[in-house]
């Protein structure tokens, strides 16, 4: 296997949890070794036949530069997941240096080696909504998600009217793309359950469409189709031995509700719905009856 090396990518982010580090940008240095097969590109001389290291580097910069992390271990793990799950690299070695992390020490570094076997789960799409202090709670939910997953990207925040119960405030809805090592049943009970509990989510058995601090749903789990714990992929069906509440993935609302599909389509317009095999942009156009589906709802800047 050939090796593509990206050496000493210099970034600045908030890194650390000590009082003198919080809120301050610090330098880190990232180096990668990507195990790839360069034979086809070596013959064709075409960039399409090799790994586009510029694209990978830009993705790492966007994920880390100016962001907040406690540990360099988290940064290294996120980078490995992005390389393998998003860009299909079979194996990767990631080194993250934190210069001057300690007095009398030139550098502290972490080096990890990961392969596709370490990340068996596919890319996951989540739908988040809130109409109780929505900006605050969605930002808090994102912060908590980042401690449990690798958050790859987020959609714009769309202001949407309430559905099913009109006597309540408007919602903010976003979609989030994440990478996780949990399976979908664990993700729902552990990650989503903990975050909704931490943010005070209360379910009213008499009004399932009532106000909520946060609502998190799994919209897509790669190209898996999960119905009542039956898992289907590539035509194969198996029964998962889970005692949790049965899952329905893809979320059926992704084919019915504009407030669900518009953020998802904003995030990944060309992604094919696992059931219909339609691009999300086409589904959003159909449900909103607008060619520019993003104009179906006003947007709110919650990320500044």
C-alpha positions in Angstrom: 0.0 0.0 0.0 1.3 3.5 -0.9 1.6 6.3 1.6 0.5 9.9 1.1 1.9 12.2 3.7 0.6 15.6 4.8 3.2 17.1 7.1 2.9 19.9 9.7 -0.5 21.5 9.0 -0.5 24.4 11.4 -3.8 25.4 12.9 -5.1 27.5 15.8 -7.9 26.4 18.1 -9.1 26.6 21.7 -7.4 23.5 23.1 -7.3 22.6 26.8 -9.4 22.8 29.9 -7.2 24.6 32.4 -8.3 28.1 33.4 -5.4 29.8 31.6 -6.3 28.0 28.3 -10.1 28.4 28.2 -11.1 31.0 25.5 -7.7 31.3 24.1 -6.5 30.2 20.7 -3.4 28.0 20.7 -1.2 26.5 18.0 -1.4 22.8 17.1 0.4 21.0 14.3 -1.2 18.1 12.4 0.6 15.5 10.3 -1.1 12.6 8.4 0.0 9.4 6.7 -2.7 8.1 4.4 -2.5 4.6 3.1 -3.8 4.7 -0.4 -3.4 2.9 -3.8 -1.7 5.3 -6.2 -1.2 2.9 -9.1 -4.1 4.1 -11.2 -3.2 7.8 -10.8 0.5 6.9 -11.6 -0.6 5.6 -15.0 -3.4 8.1 -15.9 -2.0 11.3 -14.4 -5.6 12.2 -13.5 -6.5 13.8 -10.1 -9.8 11.9 -10.3 -7.9 8.7 -9.9 -6.2 9.6 -6.6 -6.9 11.0 -3.2 -7.4 14.7 -3.4 -5.2 15.8 -0.5 -6.3 19.4 -0.9 -10.0 18.4 -0.2 -9.0 16.4 2.9 -6.8 19.2 4.2 -9.6 21.8 3.8 -12.0 19.5 5.6 -9.6 19.2 8.5 -9.0 22.9 8.6 -12.8 23.6 8.6 -13.3 21.1 11.4 -10.6 22.3 13.7 -9.4 25.8 13.0 -11.0 28.3 15.5 -13.0 25.5 17.2 -12.9 24.4 20.9 -11.5 21.1 22.2 -10.4 19.8 25.5 -7.9 17.2 24.4 -5.5 16.6 21.4 -6.7 13.0 21.6 -10.2 14.2 20.5 -8.7 16.1 17.6 -6.7 13.1 16.4 -9.7 10.8 16.6 -11.9 13.2 14.7 -9.3 13.6 11.9 -9.0 9.8 11.6 -12.7 9.4 11.3 -13.1 12.1 8.7 -10.3 10.5 6.6 -11.7 7.0 6.8 -15.5 7.4 6.9 -15.9 10.5 4.7 -13.0 10.1 2.3 -12.7 6.3 2.2 -9.0 6.1 3.3 -8.3 2.5 4.4 -5.7 3.3 7.0 -4.4 6.5 8.5 -1.8 7.6 11.0 -2.5 10.9 12.7 -0.1 12.9 14.8 -1.2 16.1 16.6 1.4 18.2 18.3 0.7 20.8 21.0 3.8 23.0 21.2 4.6 24.5 24.6 1.8 22.6 26.3 3.9 22.3 29.5 6.7 24.3 31.1 10.2 23.1 30.2 8.8 20.9 27.4 9.1 21.8 23.7 6.1 19.8 22.6 3.4 17.3 23.6 2.0 15.0 20.9 -0.4 12.2 20.3 -0.1 9.7 17.5 -2.9 7.3 16.6 -3.3 4.6 13.9 -6.8 3.7 12.7 -8.3 1.6 9.9 -11.7 1.2 8.4 -12.3 -1.7 10.9 -12.2 0.8 13.7 -15.2 2.7 12.3 -17.8 0.2 11.2 -20.7 2.6 11.4 -21.6 4.8 8.4 -22.2 8.6 8.2 -25.3 9.5 10.3 -27.7 12.4 9.7 -29.6 13.9 12.6 -32.5 16.3 12.8 -32.6 18.7 15.7 -35.5 21.0 16.7 -36.4 23.3 19.5 -39.0 26.0 20.4 -38.0 26.7 24.0 -35.0 29.1 23.9 -34.2 27.4 20.6 -30.9 29.1 19.7 -29.5 28.4 23.2 -30.7 24.8 23.3 -29.6 23.8 19.8 -26.2 25.2 20.4 -26.0 23.3 23.7 -27.1 20.1 22.0 -24.4 20.6 19.4 -21.8 21.1 22.1 -22.9 17.9 23.8 -22.9 16.0 20.5 -19.3 17.0 19.9 -18.3 15.3 23.2 -19.9 12.0 22.1 -19.4 12.0 18.3 -17.4 13.6 15.5 -19.7 16.4 14.2 -18.7 16.8 10.5 -21.1 19.6 9.4 -24.3 21.3 10.1 -27.1 22.9 8.1 -28.4 26.4 8.3 -31.0 27.0 11.1 -34.5 27.3 9.7 -37.4 29.0 11.5 -40.4 26.8 11.0 -44.1 26.9 12.1 -45.2 24.3 14.7 -46.7 21.1 13.4 -49.6 19.2 14.9 -50.2 21.8 17.7 -50.5 25.4 16.7 -50.7 27.1 20.1 -46.9 27.3 20.7 -43.9 29.2 19.5 -42.1 28.7 16.2 -39.3 26.1 16.0 -35.7 26.3 14.9 -34.7 23.2 12.9 -31.2 22.1 11.8 -29.6 18.9 10.4 -26.3 17.6 11.5 -23.9 15.1 9.9 -21.9 13.0 12.4 -19.6 10.0 12.6 -20.0 7.7 15.6 -18.7 4.4 16.9 -22.1 3.5 18.4 -24.7 1.4 16.7 -28.1 3.0 16.0 -29.8 1.5 19.0 -27.0 2.6 21.4 -26.9 6.0 19.8 -30.6 6.5 20.4 -30.6 5.4 24.0 -27.2 6.6 25.1 -26.3 9.7 23.1 -29.7 11.1 22.2 -31.2 10.0 25.5 -28.5 11.7 27.6 -28.5 14.9 25.6 -32.3 15.3 25.7 -32.3 14.6 29.4 -29.5 17.0 30.1 -31.4 19.8 28.3 -34.6 19.1 30.2 -36.7 17.4 27.4 -40.1 16.5 28.9 -42.5 14.4 26.8 -46.2 15.1 27.3 -48.0 11.8 26.7 -51.1 13.8 25.9 -49.5 16.0 23.3 -46.6 14.5 21.4 -46.3 17.7 19.2 -46.0 20.0 22.2 -43.2 22.5 23.0 -39.7 21.0 23.7 -36.3 22.2 24.7 -34.7 19.8 22.2 -35.8 17.0 20.0 -33.2 14.8 18.2 -34.1 12.2 15.7 -32.0 9.9 13.6 -33.0 10.7 10.0 -30.5 8.5 8.1 -28.0 5.9 9.1 -26.0 5.5 6.0 -28.0 3.5 3.5 -29.5 1.3 6.2 -33.3 0.8 6.5 -34.4 -0.1 10.0 -38.0 -1.0 10.8 -39.1 -2.5 14.1 -35.5 -3.6 14.7 -35.3 -5.3 11.3 -32.1 -4.0 9.6 -31.9 -4.0 5.8 -28.8 -3.1 3.7 -28.0 -4.0 0.2 -31.0 -6.3 0.0 -30.1 -8.3 3.1 -32.4 -8.4 6.2 -31.4 -9.3 9.7 -33.1 -9.1 13.1 -31.3 -7.1 15.8 -31.5 -8.5 19.3 -32.4 -5.3 21.0 -34.9 -4.7 23.8 -35.0 -0.9 23.2 -37.9 1.0 21.6 -38.1 -0.1 18.0 -36.3 2.2 15.6 -37.6 3.5 12.3 -34.8 4.7 10.0 -34.9 6.6 7.7 -37.3 8.8 9.7 -40.6 8.7 7.8 -40.9 12.5 8.3 -38.1 12.9 5.9 -40.6 12.1 3.1 -43.5 14.0 4.6 -42.5 17.1 6.5 -40.8 20.2 4.9 -39.4 21.3 8.3 -37.4 18.0 8.4 -36.3 17.6 4.8 -35.3 21.2 4.1 -32.4 21.3 6.7 -31.3 17.8 5.5 -31.3 18.9 1.9 -29.5 22.1 2.8 -26.8 20.0 4.4 -26.5 17.3 1.6 -28.6 18.1 -1.4 -27.3 15.2 -3.5 -27.6 12.5 -0.9 -29.9 9.8 -2.1 -32.8 8.8 0.2 -32.3 5.2 1.1 -35.9 4.3 0.4 -36.8 6.3 -2.7 -33.2 6.7 -4.1 -34.1 10.4 -4.8 -31.7 13.2 -4.1 -32.8 15.1 -0.9 -32.9 18.3 -2.9 -35.7 16.8 -5.2 -37.7 15.7 -2.2 -37.4 19.1 -0.6 -38.5 20.8 -3.9 -41.5 18.5 -4.1 -42.6 19.1 -0.4 -42.0 22.8 -0.4 -43.2 23.3 -4.0 -40.2 25.6 -4.5 -37.3 25.1 -6.8 -35.1 27.0 -4.3 -36.3 24.9 -1.3 -34.1 26.9 1.1 -36.4 29.9 0.7 -39.3 27.9 2.1 -38.3 29.1 5.6 -36.4 32.0 7.1 -33.0 31.3 8.4 -31.5 32.3 11.7 -27.7 32.7 12.4 -27.1 30.7 15.5 -23.4 29.9 14.9 -21.9 33.4 15.3 
